[in-house]
Amino acid sequence: MKNVFASSLMVAAAFAAPIEEGAAAIEERAVSTKCPSYSPSAGFLTMNSRITSALSGGKINSASGTQDIVNHITTTLATNPNECFILEGYSQGAAATVNALPKLTGAAFNAVKGVFLIGDPEHRSGLACNVDNNGGTTTLYVNGLSYQLGGIPSSWVPKTRDVCIYGNGVCDATHGYGIDAHHLRYSNDAPTQSLGTTFIEGQLTS
């Protein structure tokens, strides 16, 4: 079974999507972090609903912040070494997720099958995982407000999508400033939701 786990930086929400892989039961969890001023995991509601419809079952869990993400994954793997994970992060929650990545090494790194970020303040210019909400390159070479604090490690880039809408001042400080209308679009933005659905389902089933 693959189960999808979601956590918020302050308030948690989650979704689950089990898939049978041979004889082994493998749980897929998506850690979904978000800015605490929003409703829980608002940026992922549509895509997660689509994924749970396509890949039914599983369970819902929660976590809060970087260390809780790391603790949850490592603790889960200690008792269920065949589990795997999808990580999601929105705004401050994206930063919490990015900051967790260097701490997830060895079996924990291998267990995370994908990372999907939106409105990431640690969005760093030039990374191959940088896409706009249409999967394009308009935000490939922009930095987020807090890019100097972290950034996605190179080993994580191939299994990450760091989505930034052009002009979103949190992840695109070149063309916007701070929390603006673009930063609030993700939950209702059809291209973002389609991009997330396609990416996550692909990571879960590959």
Secondary structure as UniProt FT lines:
FT   TURN            22..23
FT   STRAND          28..33
FT   TURN            36..37
FT   TURN            40..41
FT   HELIX           42..44
FT   HELIX           45..54
FT   HELIX           65..79
FT   TURN            81..82
FT   STRAND          84..90
FT   HELIX           92..100
FT   HELIX           101..103
FT   HELIX           107..111
FT   STRAND          112..118
FT   TURN            121..122
FT   TURN            125..126
FT   TURN            128..129
FT   STRAND          130..131
FT   TURN            133..134
FT   TURN            138..141
FT   TURN            145..146
FT   HELIX           147..149
FT   TURN            154..156
FT   HELIX           157..159
FT   STRAND          160..163
FT   TURN            166..167
FT   TURN            169..171
FT   TURN            173..175
FT   HELIX           182..184
FT   HELIX           186..188
FT   HELIX           190..205
//
